[in-house]
């Protein structure tokens, strides 16, 4: 079964850190470009960061540059997003996405809430 399962979300205070994980199964993880998206309440889904199948990283969204780091572990078939210096405006549901040619796979998301 092809699936992506996100985890690691939760409630964190401003300035805190979280690490999101996305476990991939049912497909060849190493052959896919991987992305993190997020969707805040009342807003459209936006691209946060991406990493190509070979490991090259895309440019991060301006709003997270210098604070978020995307990485992938090919042995564990897992995508990560390390989020530091979190701000209230980072509050959103974070989604994992895998793409290769016409294939486009989405996870169900994990909620991150940044609040004091």
C-alpha angles and dihedrals in degrees: 000000000000111000148145119209120193124203140164101070123132146116117317134168121246110278092028131118138237134179117214122203131199117196114204125203140164096038140060100277095190092059095057133083108231131211143182118217130177136201122200122201110285094004136101122260111268135195113250104176143334140201125196125231090259091052101259112141126228121226110279122236109273091242093063103033112130092014106062128054126192121204140159135213111210093191092055096037088231136137121206138197116196108200119193134174090024119201131201088250089063088070107121146107107278119214132196118219132190123195136183123158105313094343115106120177126186134192123218095249139240124243120238117190120186110194142130 
